[in-house]
Amino acid sequence: MPHHNDNLGPAESNAAEEPHTAEHDDRWAAVDAYQFPHLNPQSRPYRAAIEHALSNSIERGLDDIAVAPSQGKFLSLQCQIIDAKRILEIGTLGAYSTIWMASSSPEVRVVTLEINPNTAAIARENIRFAGLEDRIEVLVGAALDLLPRLAGEIEQGKRDRFDFSFIDADKANALPYFDWAVKMTRPRGLVYLDNMVRKGYLADEQRAKTDQNVRGVRNAVEGIGKDTRVDAVLLQTVGVKNYDGFLMALVK
């Protein structure tokens, strides 16, 4: 489903029984609190809109599961590095990451997919506040229904291929989402999958038998490793959002 799903799921809610969920170091959040204001000054374009997207989403009742601020900045820089103009996002939530990516260049156009109409309405509010309605297209529906339609439009010449694809949705379908994204991303473009380490459960073969999110990210890592269309790396991260990681793939 094309909504953000950073939560670890019901089976991972008991920290006393699951020591991995209790992993935290105050230094991670302290470093983020120190460095981010210095490296993301008030003068940066769209800073107010980005902050509004996060605060308004939480006030409107969305879960606080958007990307961390530094990760949003990282996405924006990655888009700039490859001169991305056309971006695909699977999982809109409140459009926090969407606006980060759109802020990377005045020429950027984003297509973002969201399964929940109410969530999409909040995202559109945030996009309007940012003044980006003309550059961000929100499509509502299940990603596995919308992605073939987008691919068909690309094949028919109605859309250009994407330069950058960001996947931040349910992990059970991580590999199918990735497959569609690669099909629609240009050579030398990037496909980025978020929340792939899941506090270390990625490496837990036993947990994968009962947790569909862990099973999904493991299937993605193993499947992407066999995919000759891409060259990929997975990086572990720590910070204000605790311990996780992302996978980034270069389309050959």
Secondary structure, DSSP 8 states (H G I E B T S, - for coil): --S---S--GGG--TTT-GGGG---HHHHHHHHHHHHHHS-TTSTTHHHHHHHHHHHHHTT--S-S--HHHHHHHHHHHHHTT--EEEEE--TTSHHHHHHHTT-TT-EEEEEES-HHHHHHHHHHHHHHT-TTTEEEEES-HHHHHHHHHHHHHTTSS--EEEEEE-S-GGGHHHHHHHHHHHEEEEEEEEE-S-SGGGGGG-TTGGGT-HHHHHHHHHHHHHHT-TTEEEEEEEE-STT-SEEEEEEEE-
